[in-house]
């Protein structure tokens, strides 16, 4: 198809809607490549869709209705706005489709809000373009054959937007609209007075979906930092209840950033008085359950979360192996994974044990008033676990960088110079990675010591094993710091790195002794 044909552009999702007669395409890639793919998509839509024959439940102005450029990584919102203006001009110049810019790309404040630009929809577009204040940003304001066929395209730049529909136990569009007006930022007008809604950065309308046989509140959350999805969900539930209606679930349209779901998971666990120190998958699962995201159709995070779709799957990670597979790979004739990766993994196991004791303590009967204390330590344990698991693969990658240097040519003085510099840089990196492992593993003692003192005493031995694992991680990583530092020509820097390693090792052995004394005293 048009988007997928552009090299280095990844089409993440195609989300069609029967009742809305509207399809959402989500794709990512390098900025200029994405712009090219977007142009081709607009061109193809103009060839296939005749707006004179189109109808649907969702507001729309053109065959390609709205085209937002969203910064993901390595590009700013301002840069996206500049790209959006250039894309809008190209669409108008080459395809003769009138275009408007909105949000960060808008030429005037009047055109920033998408709803204002799209007001009147396709049916009112001919008359709208004749108004001086609503002439297209690019292209003719005449109602040409092409304009009549394709309508107008609205191109903009914005941050992540979450599109969500709240399912109601009613078939009344009027009541769904009333709830939407209660919560949307714009609110409603009563006797000429504008009464704002309760949710900032939210746009909403009510409609009936034949496909599902229910009314919905359809919402765009344009500022997820001000109004996260979980807050919007609870507020729609409150407004619906006030009108004798119940929200039965929610339907996310398109893709969402991971934090939208993990933040929601933490929010609902907090309301339950449960520990937040659980893994990422569990936070997402709680979010899906709490908001009924699978009520109408299954919500699969692996297919709907942006980070999961664009994560690098080109290399096999050690941490994705089974325990048996990891052990067998370590025992093989391959030099990696080696001691550095094993040290990081031992540290991760120590952090995991600390988090486990914290979670068990948080859920202990009779300790409900202390759940937040233990939850905080469980969260710390999870954060250290994640960091140390990352260092398992990072240490092996650092070793491989050194090996790559040995394969560099050394036939000329210049090649020898470049090879030597690359080897020194790789050696420094291979020294710094296990030092990072030492720093992270040492932080595990804060968690396991607190759990040995105050945690569930039935699990105190687990805190002790966590301390042993953390000490082994620190001392094991120290050996890697020293052996790699010995290859550095900058001996002053080498001494500084090994000096820090010696200090962390000494502190770790003291911290281990403290935890083991607490544990052994309790289990005598």
Phi, psi and omega per residue, in radians:
X1 nan 3.087 -3.010
X2 -1.036 -0.786 -3.093
X3 -1.239 -0.867 -3.069
X4 -1.135 -0.314 -3.122
X5 -1.318 -0.233 -3.127
X6 -1.496 2.163 -3.107
X7 -1.082 2.459 3.091
X8 1.232 0.239 3.019
X9 -1.914 2.250 -3.078
X10 -1.879 1.971 3.079
X11 -1.367 1.926 -3.036
X12 -1.479 -0.671 -3.049
X13 -2.763 2.554 2.970
X14 -2.179 2.046 -3.031
X15 -2.124 1.648 3.139
X16 -1.503 2.634 3.063
X17 -2.198 2.195 -3.089
X18 -1.202 -0.919 -3.083
X19 -1.164 -0.638 -3.114
X20 -1.426 -0.280 -3.095
X21 0.901 0.871 -2.967
X22 -2.598 2.362 -3.132
X23 -2.122 2.319 3.125
X24 -1.816 2.172 3.080
X25 -1.877 2.327 3.088
X26 -2.161 2.157 3.133
X27 -2.500 2.681 -3.083
X28 -2.300 2.823 3.109
X29 2.834 -2.990 3.087
X30 -1.129 2.518 -3.016
X31 -0.846 -0.913 -3.090
X32 -1.157 -0.595 3.107
X33 -1.178 -0.714 3.114
X34 -1.107 -0.719 3.112
X35 -1.075 -0.734 3.120
X36 -1.117 -0.755 3.126
X37 -1.114 -0.674 3.130
X38 -1.136 -0.729 3.117
X39 -1.067 -0.772 -3.139
X40 -1.121 -0.628 3.114
X41 -1.145 -0.725 3.106
X42 -1.096 -0.759 3.135
X43 -1.061 -0.795 -3.136
X44 -1.139 -0.717 3.126
X45 -1.096 -0.664 -3.135
X46 -1.176 -0.436 3.124
X47 -1.426 -0.532 -3.010
X48 -1.718 -0.447 -2.995
X49 -1.985 2.225 3.046
X50 -1.899 1.917 -3.058
X51 -1.108 -0.351 3.109
X52 -1.179 -0.273 -3.136
X53 -1.987 0.151 -3.007
X54 -1.745 2.479 2.993
X55 -2.590 2.746 3.141
X56 -3.141 2.872 -3.063
X57 -1.279 -0.460 -3.058
X58 -1.518 2.430 3.049
X59 -0.975 2.479 3.138
X60 -2.765 2.712 -3.117
X61 -2.156 -0.345 -3.080
X62 -2.749 3.008 3.138
X63 -1.027 -0.796 2.858
X64 -1.802 1.786 -2.943
X65 -1.300 -1.037 -3.090
X66 -2.363 2.408 -3.034
X67 -2.346 1.557 -3.136
X68 -1.596 2.414 2.980
X69 -1.732 2.204 -3.029
X70 -2.092 2.180 3.115
X71 -1.232 2.197 3.099
X72 -1.814 -0.977 3.120
X73 -2.754 2.500 3.057
X74 1.307 0.204 3.116
X75 -2.610 2.530 -3.110
X76 -1.653 2.893 3.074
X77 -1.109 -0.657 3.133
X78 -1.122 -0.692 3.097
X79 -1.155 -0.672 3.080
X80 -1.108 -0.653 3.121
X81 -1.108 -0.733 3.112
X82 -1.125 -0.726 3.096
X83 -1.108 -0.667 -3.130
X84 -1.120 -0.725 3.120
X85 -1.144 -0.692 3.096
X86 -1.148 -0.685 3.118
X87 -1.155 -0.750 3.121
X88 -1.048 -0.724 3.125
X89 -1.128 -0.724 -3.134
X90 -1.142 -0.714 3.114
X91 -1.050 -0.765 3.137
X92 -1.178 -0.765 -3.072
X93 -1.215 -0.777 -2.997
X94 -1.625 -0.463 -3.086
X95 -1.958 -0.084 -3.130
X96 1.026 0.568 3.081
X97 -1.797 2.151 3.104
X98 -1.109 2.440 -3.089
X99 -2.280 2.641 3.057
X100 -2.180 2.666 3.023
X101 -1.925 2.520 -3.134
X102 -2.415 3.067 -3.090
X103 0.877 -2.271 -3.021
X104 -1.133 -0.350 -3.131
X105 -1.591 -0.065 -3.055
X106 -1.087 2.446 3.125
X107 -1.368 -0.503 3.137
X108 -2.380 2.719 3.100
X109 -1.002 -0.541 -3.116
X110 -1.083 -0.458 -3.054
X111 -1.802 0.148 -3.110
X112 -1.241 -0.708 -3.067
X113 -1.415 2.151 -3.112
X114 -1.024 -0.713 -3.108
X115 -1.085 -0.629 3.122
X116 -1.200 -0.743 3.140
X117 -1.125 -0.648 -3.052
X118 -1.562 -0.053 -3.093
X119 -1.016 2.450 -3.061
X120 1.569 -0.344 3.108
X121 0.923 -2.875 -3.092
X122 -1.068 -0.700 -3.066
X123 -1.090 -0.489 -3.140
X124 -1.782 0.112 -3.009
X125 -1.178 -0.710 -3.094
X126 -1.019 -0.816 -3.137
X127 -1.242 -0.617 -3.097
X128 -1.130 -0.716 -3.090
X129 -1.166 -0.332 3.131
X130 -1.415 -0.278 3.118
X131 -1.334 2.354 -3.074
X132 -0.976 -0.725 -3.081
X133 -1.321 -0.167 -3.111
X134 -2.198 0.446 2.990
X135 -1.138 2.560 -3.135
X136 -1.002 2.628 3.046
X137 -1.165 -0.608 3.104
X138 -2.424 2.500 3.117
X139 1.698 3.010 -3.091
X140 -1.298 2.608 3.052
X141 -1.622 0.077 3.112
X142 -1.412 2.559 3.138
X143 -1.482 1.410 -3.099
X144 -1.404 2.994 3.072
X145 -1.037 -0.703 3.134
X146 -1.160 -0.730 3.123
X147 -1.107 -0.717 3.133
X148 -1.108 -0.617 -3.109
X149 -1.368 -0.806 -2.995
X150 -1.732 -0.260 -3.027
X151 1.192 -2.705 3.129
X152 -2.001 2.707 3.103
X153 -2.007 2.343 -3.114
X154 -1.857 1.990 -3.075
X155 -1.924 2.310 -3.101
X156 -2.609 -3.100 3.053
X157 -2.352 2.293 -3.116
X158 -2.676 2.892 2.991
X159 -1.334 3.131 -3.117
X160 -0.974 2.331 3.066
X161 -2.032 2.398 3.066
X162 -1.856 2.083 3.069
X163 -1.730 2.159 -3.061
X164 -2.502 2.462 3.068
X165 -1.985 2.304 3.121
X166 -1.764 2.109 -3.110
X167 -1.409 2.351 -3.087
X168 -2.025 2.667 3.086
X169 -1.538 0.861 3.107
X170 -2.607 2.787 3.053
X171 -1.873 0.103 -3.044
X172 -1.495 1.961 3.060
X173 -1.142 -0.635 -3.121
X174 -1.081 -0.748 3.131
X175 -1.239 -0.632 3.071
X176 -1.095 -0.710 3.099
X177 -1.122 -0.675 3.136
X178 -1.066 -0.730 3.113
X179 -1.149 -0.740 3.117
X180 -1.033 -0.760 3.137
X181 -1.172 -0.534 3.101
X182 -1.087 -0.652 -2.959
X183 -1.832 -0.499 -3.050
X184 -1.165 2.610 -3.064
X185 -1.000 -0.707 -3.119
X186 -1.148 -0.507 3.124
X187 1.204 -2.347 -3.106
X188 -2.537 2.855 3.088
X189 -1.861 2.182 3.123
X190 -2.168 2.071 -3.126
X191 0.909 0.718 3.098
X192 1.395 0.011 -3.132
X193 -1.862 2.254 3.136
X194 -1.426 2.088 3.125
X195 -1.861 1.890 -3.078
X196 -1.195 2.705 3.062
X197 -1.475 -3.056 -2.983
X198 -1.628 -0.225 -3.044
X199 -1.983 2.047 3.083
X200 -1.241 2.559 3.062
X201 1.152 0.480 -3.128
X202 -2.238 2.389 3.031
X203 -2.060 2.458 -3.079
X204 -2.707 2.593 3.004
X205 -2.453 2.887 3.070
X206 -1.925 2.527 3.088
X207 -2.693 2.955 3.092
X208 -1.939 2.320 -3.107
X209 -1.889 1.871 3.125
X210 -0.995 -0.661 -3.081
X211 -1.000 -0.645 -3.103
X212 -1.831 -0.306 -3.115
X213 1.284 0.467 3.139
X214 -2.416 2.803 2.989
X215 -1.534 2.652 3.124
X216 -2.344 2.688 2.841
X217 -1.716 2.018 -3.134
X218 -1.700 2.191 -3.009
X219 -2.292 2.464 2.899
X220 -1.944 2.101 3.058
X221 -1.672 1.840 -3.044
X222 -1.542 -0.215 3.114
X223 -2.384 1.539 -3.069
X224 -1.300 -0.205 3.060
X225 -1.345 -0.668 3.120
X226 -1.382 -0.772 -3.140
X227 -2.221 1.617 3.083
X228 -1.149 2.797 -3.107
X229 -0.987 -0.738 -3.071
X230 -1.160 -0.580 3.092
X231 -1.215 -0.745 3.104
X232 -1.081 -0.732 3.135
X233 -1.035 -0.858 -3.122
X234 -1.122 -0.631 -3.122
X235 -1.235 -0.676 3.067
X236 -1.124 -0.684 3.077
X237 -1.046 -0.764 3.141
X238 -1.102 -0.817 -3.119
X239 -1.131 -0.649 3.118
X240 -1.164 -0.780 3.137
X241 -1.049 -0.679 3.136
X242 -1.097 -0.375 3.128
X243 -1.872 0.289 3.070
X244 1.311 0.380 -3.080
X245 -2.136 2.668 -3.137
X246 -2.089 2.417 2.994
X247 -1.424 2.117 -3.082
X248 -1.674 -0.204 3.139
X249 2.936 3.133 -3.136
X250 -2.361 2.720 -3.105
X251 -2.294 1.931 3.091
X252 -1.399 2.289 3.126
X253 -1.739 2.172 -3.138
X254 1.411 -2.656 -3.044
X255 -1.839 2.808 3.117
X256 -2.372 2.630 2.986
X257 -1.166 2.613 -3.098
X258 -0.995 -0.696 -3.049
X259 -1.106 -0.425 3.082
X260 -1.029 -0.691 -3.111
X261 -1.483 -0.704 -3.141
X262 -1.174 -0.656 3.076
X263 -1.125 -0.672 3.108
X264 -1.142 -0.737 3.116
X265 -1.034 -0.766 3.116
X266 -1.115 -0.699 -3.129
X267 -1.070 -0.826 -3.087
X268 -1.288 -0.557 3.050
X269 -1.162 -0.679 3.095
X270 -1.071 -0.739 3.124
X271 -1.099 -0.497 3.127
X272 -1.501 -0.127 -3.085
X273 1.218 0.636 -3.122
X274 -2.012 2.755 -3.091
X275 -1.096 2.415 3.078
X276 -1.577 -0.082 -3.072
X277 -1.456 0.962 3.096
X278 -2.010 2.930 -3.069
X279 -1.302 2.948 -3.057
X280 -1.011 -0.746 -3.119
X281 -1.078 -0.654 -3.139
X282 -1.226 -0.662 3.078
X283 -1.064 -0.746 3.122
X284 -1.134 -0.737 -3.137
X285 -1.074 -0.728 3.120
X286 -1.110 -0.695 3.119
X287 -1.097 -0.778 -3.133
X288 -1.102 -0.763 3.133
X289 -1.157 -0.768 -3.018
X290 -1.181 -0.593 -3.103
X291 -1.798 0.097 3.090
X292 1.047 0.733 -3.056
X293 -1.229 -0.265 3.132
X294 -1.855 0.289 -3.083
X295 -1.104 -0.798 -3.081
X296 -1.561 -0.791 3.077
X297 -2.581 2.692 -3.050
X298 -1.063 2.300 3.057
X299 -1.682 1.921 -3.138
X300 -1.796 1.862 -3.090
X301 -0.977 -0.584 -3.100
X302 -1.169 -0.311 3.130
X303 -1.874 -0.127 -3.005
X304 -2.145 -0.167 -3.121
X305 -1.749 2.205 -3.022
X306 -0.997 -0.828 -3.088
X307 -1.068 -0.631 3.139
X308 -1.205 -0.569 -3.085
X309 -1.371 -0.477 -3.088
X310 -1.857 0.042 3.134
X311 -1.152 2.618 -3.068
X312 -1.256 2.013 3.121
X313 -1.884 0.210 -3.048
X314 -1.349 -0.356 -3.121
X315 -2.148 2.591 3.093
X316 -1.474 2.235 -3.139
X317 -1.652 2.494 3.099
X318 -1.064 -0.674 -3.065
X319 -1.237 -0.197 3.099
X320 -1.576 -0.078 3.127
X321 -1.366 2.819 3.007
X322 -1.248 2.853 3.093
X323 -1.008 -0.769 -3.137
X324 -1.126 -0.794 -3.135
X325 -1.071 -0.698 3.131
X326 -1.120 -0.753 3.141
X327 -1.126 -0.759 -3.121
X328 -1.176 -0.652 3.094
X329 -1.130 -0.679 3.102
X330 -1.125 -0.660 -3.093
X331 -1.359 -0.170 -3.088
X332 -1.281 3.095 -3.117
X333 -1.284 -0.157 3.102
X334 -1.221 2.372 -3.126
X335 -1.272 -0.191 3.125
X336 -2.290 2.431 0.085
X337 -1.258 2.603 3.132
X338 -2.121 -2.713 -3.046
X339 -1.057 -0.597 -3.138
X340 -1.138 -0.775 3.113
X341 -1.174 -0.682 3.113
X342 -1.113 -0.711 3.109
X343 -1.051 -0.802 3.135
X344 -1.084 -0.677 -3.134
X345 -1.188 -0.660 3.070
X346 -1.094 -0.701 3.072
X347 -1.089 -0.693 3.113
X348 -1.095 -0.690 3.113
X349 -1.159 -0.641 3.080
X350 -1.107 -0.755 3.102
X351 -1.123 -0.682 3.140
X352 -1.105 -0.711 3.116
X353 -1.150 -0.697 3.085
X354 -1.074 -0.761 3.116
X355 -1.133 -0.662 3.135
X356 -1.067 -0.835 3.139
X357 -1.098 -0.685 3.116
X358 -1.098 -0.759 3.138
X359 -1.167 -0.726 3.100
X360 -1.098 -0.687 3.137
X361 -1.200 -0.665 3.132
X362 -1.067 -0.579 -3.077
X363 -1.712 0.099 -3.106
X364 -1.190 2.326 3.135
X365 -1.037 2.312 3.133
X366 1.582 -0.125 -3.134
X367 -1.911 0.401 -3.062
X368 -1.010 -0.555 -3.104
X369 -1.333 -0.102 -3.119
X370 -1.956 0.139 -3.026
X371 -1.020 -0.637 -3.076
X372 -1.219 -0.630 3.077
X373 -1.004 -0.863 -3.120
X374 -1.267 -0.593 3.117
X375 -1.051 -0.714 -3.135
X376 -1.070 -0.692 3.106
X377 -1.257 -0.605 3.085
X378 -1.114 -0.697 3.102
X379 -1.103 -0.751 3.099
X380 -1.062 -0.736 3.111
X381 -1.075 -0.746 3.125
X382 -1.130 -0.693 3.136
X383 -1.119 -0.746 3.117
X384 -1.193 -0.663 3.083
X385 -1.013 -0.819 -3.132
X386 -1.105 -0.758 -3.131
X387 -1.126 -0.753 -3.096
X388 -1.242 -0.599 3.046
X389 -1.115 -0.675 3.081
X390 -1.082 -0.658 -3.108
X391 -1.258 -0.341 3.054
X392 -1.022 -0.884 3.128
X393 -1.337 -0.540 -3.124
X394 -1.130 -0.642 -3.134
X395 -1.165 -0.729 3.098
X396 -1.148 -0.666 3.097
X397 -1.100 -0.653 3.128
X398 -1.140 -0.712 3.084
X399 -1.090 -0.736 -3.127
X400 -1.130 -0.547 3.092
X401 -1.095 -0.679 3.107
X402 -1.145 -0.776 -3.138
X403 -1.089 -0.627 3.111
X404 -1.090 -0.605 -3.128
X405 -1.132 -0.606 -3.114
X406 -1.176 -0.345 3.134
X407 -1.596 -0.005 3.115
X408 -1.260 2.567 -3.128
X409 -1.152 2.646 3.133
X410 -2.512 0.757 -3.080
X411 -1.500 -0.475 -3.125
X412 -2.110 2.912 3.115
X413 -1.063 -0.690 3.135
X414 -1.129 -0.742 3.119
X415 -1.133 -0.687 3.112
X416 -1.115 -0.683 3.135
X417 -1.134 -0.798 3.122
X418 -1.118 -0.706 3.140
X419 -1.122 -0.750 -3.135
X420 -1.122 -0.748 3.140
X421 -1.137 -0.720 3.129
X422 -1.136 -0.685 -3.139
X423 -1.156 -0.657 3.114
X424 -1.179 -0.708 3.119
X425 -1.124 -0.733 3.130
X426 -1.177 -0.653 3.126
X427 -1.152 -0.719 3.092
X428 -1.071 -0.771 3.129
X429 -1.085 -0.717 -3.137
X430 -1.211 -0.318 3.048
X431 -1.480 -0.676 -3.087
X432 -1.248 -0.591 -3.099
X433 -1.091 -0.911 3.103
X434 -1.128 -0.455 3.057
X435 -1.164 -0.666 3.043
X436 -1.108 -0.641 3.077
X437 -1.087 -0.732 3.122
X438 -1.068 -0.791 -3.114
X439 -1.090 -0.777 -3.110
X440 -1.194 -0.772 -3.112
X441 -1.120 -0.628 3.119
X442 -1.102 -0.601 3.125
X443 -1.134 -0.324 3.118
X444 -1.089 -0.527 -3.096
X445 -1.075 -0.598 3.105
X446 -1.012 -0.709 -3.106
X447 -1.276 -0.877 -3.047
X448 -1.225 -0.550 3.098
X449 -1.186 -0.753 3.099
X450 -1.069 -0.676 -3.129
X451 -1.280 -0.572 3.070
X452 -1.149 -0.645 -3.126
X453 -1.345 -0.848 -2.924
X454 -2.039 -0.137 -3.056
X455 -1.399 3.140 3.106
X456 -1.011 2.043 -3.053
X457 -1.157 -0.346 3.069
X458 -1.183 -0.297 -3.121
X459 -2.005 0.316 -3.048
X460 -1.148 -0.532 3.108
X461 -1.143 -0.534 3.101
X462 -1.151 -0.650 3.073
X463 -1.120 -0.660 3.106
X464 -1.125 -0.765 3.095
X465 -1.107 -0.627 3.080
X466 -1.055 -0.689 3.111
X467 -1.159 -0.724 3.107
X468 -1.078 -0.724 3.137
X469 -1.158 -0.708 -3.142
X470 -1.140 -0.725 3.117
X471 -1.110 -0.752 3.131
X472 -1.100 -0.671 3.113
X473 -1.095 -0.782 -3.124
X474 -1.113 -0.844 -3.089
X475 -1.218 -0.652 3.106
X476 -1.140 -0.758 3.113
X477 -1.145 -0.578 3.129
X478 -1.055 -0.696 3.116
X479 -1.041 -0.668 3.128
X480 -1.247 -0.617 3.067
X481 -1.052 -0.799 -3.042
X482 -1.237 -0.729 -3.102
X483 -1.203 -0.589 3.127
X484 -1.361 -0.630 3.123
X485 -1.116 -0.468 -3.136
X486 -1.145 -0.327 3.119
X487 -1.585 0.018 3.137
X488 -1.463 2.335 3.089
X489 -1.320 -0.480 3.106
X490 -1.422 1.580 -3.028
X491 -1.204 -0.490 3.087
X492 -1.149 -0.754 3.093
X493 -1.152 -0.708 3.126
X494 -1.053 -0.742 -3.139
X495 -1.141 -0.659 3.123
X496 -1.115 -0.764 -3.118
X497 -1.187 -0.785 3.140
X498 -1.225 -0.525 3.086
X499 -1.129 -0.747 3.080
X500 -1.113 -0.687 3.133
X501 -1.097 -0.740 3.121
X502 -1.063 -0.724 -3.121
X503 -1.152 -0.781 3.130
X504 -1.091 -0.709 -3.133
X505 -1.096 -0.768 3.131
X506 -1.105 -0.753 3.131
X507 -1.138 -0.643 -3.125
X508 -1.153 -0.702 -3.134
X509 -1.164 -0.619 3.054
X510 -1.169 -0.742 -3.132
X511 -1.140 -0.663 3.104
X512 -1.101 -0.767 -3.127
X513 -1.073 -0.687 3.131
X514 -1.099 -0.809 -3.121
X515 -1.139 -0.761 -3.105
X516 -1.161 -0.568 3.080
X517 -1.129 -0.735 3.101
X518 -1.100 -0.794 -3.096
X519 -1.148 -0.851 -3.088
X520 -1.141 -0.593 3.101
X521 -1.153 -0.575 -3.084
X522 -1.401 -0.446 -3.050
X523 -1.888 0.208 3.081
X524 -1.151 nan nan
